[in-house]
Amino acid sequence: MCCSKPLEDEEEEFCEDCRGRKRQFDQGWGMFLHDDITRKILYDLKFHNRRDNADFVGHAMAGYFADQLKIWNVQALIPVPLHKKRQKRRGYNQAELIAEKMAFWLEVAGLEISVDRELLVRTNSTLPQRKLNLASRAKNMHNAFSVTEGNKYKTVVLIDDIYTSGSTLDEAARTLKKSGVERVYFLTASIV
């Protein structure tokens, strides 16, 4: 009901992570389970410069999530930013590429939602989350983001490639809400 992680017990509504802590985001969805095929698509995009994979992922997310975006009444897609050093090393932000392609395909389908690349900024150069345990992930992300001046949104959706613990999205949502955003949702290509 909160993060869309699969549950072992069909009687449960929340995963163990969401039962155990207060989330800063309001709700979110992952499109694919993070299996071998999805991992290859996203890791090739993220680490092997396969930017064309962003078009496939953005197209799939636009089709899968269009109705949910209407229900949430979203004003903007906010890609989770990379720190400028990491983005310079990689040459691009995979979440931004996914958000741009998603917005393109949504517009083709008649739903216009802009991508705001400027509002949320990663101010701390954090360690890669994939190398950390749950407690370390939350600590690693603490105060990692800031918001530029001029927030004009009440409802936004954070876009990222992979949802694991939710620590990155929680901290991004917390930062956005401090700036006046009332509802922060997320959509990711995969969920671990």
N, C-alpha and C positions, 0 to 999 in steps of 0.2 A: 504493500500500500504506500510505501514511502520511496524506496529506491529501486524497486522492481527486481531485486535479486530473487532467484528461484528459492522456494521453500521446500524443505523435506516433509514437513507436516502441513497438509492442506487445511487444517483447522487454524493455523497461524495466519496473522495478517502482516506481521513485521518480521524481518530477518533478525538474527541475533545482534548484529551491529546496530540496527535502528531501534531495537528494544532497549539496548544498553546505553544509549546516549541521546541527548536532544540534538536533533539536526537543525542546521541553520537554513538549509534549502527547504522549500515547501513540499516538493515532490519531484520525482524524476524517473526517467525510463532509459534503459539500455536496449538497443535494438537486437544485437546478436549475443549469444553466449560466447565467452572468450575461448573457443575451441581452437584446434590447430590451424584450421583454414582462416578463421578470423584473425588469429594472432599473426599469421604470415602476411595477410593483407595490410594490417595496421602497422606491423613492424617494418615491412617494406616501405610503407609510406613514411613512417617516422624516422627510420634509421638508414634507409637505402635509396633515398631521393626518388621514390616511386610516387611522384605527385599525382600521376594519373589515377592512382587508387582513390584519391580524394573525390574525384568525380563519381566513381562507382558508389562510394560510401555516402556522399552527399545526396545523390539521386535516391538511393535506398532509404535514407533517413527522411527525405522530403516526402516520399510516398508513404512511409510507415507512420510518420508522426504528424502529418498535416492536420488531421481531425483534432488531435490532442492540442496542437498549437491554437486552433480556433477556440476550443473549450477554455483554455487558459487565458485567452485574449492577450496574447503576447505582443509587446511593442517592439522588441529588438532581440536579435540573437547576439550573445556576447561570447566570443571564443575565449576559452581560458588562455591567458597570455603566458608566454615564456619570458624568462628574464632576458634582457637584451643581449647578454653575453652568449647564452645558449642559442638564442635565435640567430645571432650572427654566425656562430659555429655551424649550425645546421643549415642556415640559409633561408629558412621559412618556419612558420608555426603550423603544424599539422592540424590543430584545432581550427585555426583561422581558415585554412584551405577547405576543410570540411564544411564550416559555416558558410563560406562564400558559395560553394557548390550547392549546398542545401538551399540557400536563399534563391539562387538561380532557378533551381528546379521547382521550388515552391511558387515562384513568380510565373513560370511556364504554366503551372496548374491553376493560376489565378489568385494566389495568396501572396500578397506583398508584405514581407517582413525584412527590415533592413538589418545589416550586420554592423555592429558598432565595435570597431577595433581599438577605439581610443579611451573609452570610459574606464575600463579596468586595466591596471598596470601591475606587472609583477615587479616589486621593488627589491625583494631579497633573492639572491642567487641560492636556491635551495638544492639539496642533494636530490638525485633521481629517486622518486617514490618507490619504484619497483625493487629497490635494494633495501627497503626498510620494513620493520614489523609495524603492526597497527599503532602501538603507542608512539613509536618514533615518527610515524607518518604525520600524525596530528601535531606533534612538537615541531617537526621540520617545516610545516606550513604556517605556523603561528606568525601573524603579521607579515605574511609574504606578499600581500597585495595592497594597493591603494587605489583610490578613485580620483580621476581628474575632475576639475571643477565643471559644473554645468550639467549635472545629472537631470534628465528630463523625463525619466521613465518611472512608472509605477509597477510594471510587470515585465520581467525579462526571462530569457532562457539562456543558461550557460551551455555552451557546446564544448564537448571534449571527446577524445578518442576512446579512452578506456576508463571504466569505473571499477575501482578495486575496493577501497575502504571508504571512500567518500570524503576523505580529509581535505583534499584539494578543493572540491566543490563546496564543502562546508565553509572553509575559510574565505573563498571567493564570495559566497552568498552572505556571510557575516559582514564582509567589507561593503558589499553593495547595499545591504540593508542599513548600515550606518550612514550611507549617503542619501537615504530617503527612498530607495526602492522598497516597495511593500511586499511584492511576491517575487521570489526567485525560484525558478524551476531549473531542471537540467535535462539534457538529452545527450547520450553517448552512443558511439558506434557499437561498443561491446561492454559487457558486464562480466566481471570475474566471479 
